[in-house]
């Protein structure tokens, strides 16, 4: 899940998505399309949480 902040009641309309921020300027989503688009709107739209990174494969210790 991703959490974003911008102007209160901000509404973002695009042909493929519709995002409505609440009266405190907060929007939460789990939609990958919305997350990808909103991440590209920085710094106007700020992501409040840290993006989840995919786990890396374990590395072998050097001998």
N, C-alpha and C positions, 0 to 999 in steps of 0.2 A: 504494500500500500504506500502511496505517496501523498504527502501533505504540502500544500502550497499556500502562499499569502500574497495578496496584492490589495488594490483599492476595494473598500467595502462595496458589495453588490455589483462588482464588475462582471460583465457578461461577455464571453468570447464566442463568436459565431463563425463557423467555417462550414463548408458543404459537408465535410465528413464528421464534424463534432460540434457539440454545444456544451459549453462549460459555464456554470453560474456560481460565482463566489457568494458566500453568505454575508450577512450584515457586519460581520467582523473581518471580512476579506479572506476567509479561509475556505479552501476546497480540498477534499480528500477523494482519491480515486484508486482503483486497482486496474483500470483499463490501460493496456499497454500503449494504445494509440494516443490517448490523452496524455499519458506520462511523457512519451517521446516528444509530443508537440510542446507541452508546457516547459519541459527542460530546455527547449530551444528559445524560450521567451525571456530568459534571464537577461538583464537584472530586473526588468519590470515585474516579472512574476518570480517570486523567490521560493525555492524549495526548502521547506523547514526540516524535513527528515534527511537522513543520509541514504543515498541509493544503495540497494542491496547488491553486493558484488557476488558473482558466481564463484563458488569455491575452486581454488586452484588445485591442480593435481599435486599430490605429495612429491617432494623432491628427494632423490636419493642422497644420503650423506656422502661426502667425498672421503676417500680413504687416504 
